[in-house]
Amino acid sequence: MPFAIAFSFRSVPPFGIYRGKGKRLMNHVIHSDGVMDQEFCGALCFMEHNCVSYNYIRTGQMEKQNCELNNATYEGHEEDLEENLDYVHRGAKVKTNQIM
């Protein structure tokens, strides 16, 4: 039976991008690249079949920022989630639906 997969990114709770707190998932990086914005980092993760979360450095500078693609989310790896005020960590929420 065919099925569809929906993919959306969410911040690590209780993380808020405008609250000044930051998180970074360590030990699960599968690819790192320079990107111009966080949306492109999310798009890179979406296109990488092993990527389920990403870390994005947010320094506010105009040059390319670091985008780290991860093969895990913080769920089940809480010990690898470190506080780092320069980073945003977003994990994918995967939802599958059967198509009839």
HELIX and SHEET records of a PDB file:
HELIX    1   1 GLN A   38  MET A   47  1                                  10    
HELIX    2   2 GLU A   78  ASP A   80  5                                   3    
SHEET    1   A 5 PHE A   3  SER A  11  0                                        
SHEET    2   A 5 TYR A  87  GLN A  98 -1                                        
SHEET    3   A 5 SER A  53  ILE A  57 -1                                        
SHEET    4   A 5 GLN A  65  ASN A  70 -1                                        
SHEET    5   A 5 VAL A  29  VAL A  35 -1                                        
SHEET    1   B 2 LYS A  23  LEU A  25  0                                        
SHEET    2   B 2 LEU A  81  GLU A  83 -1                                        
END                                                                             
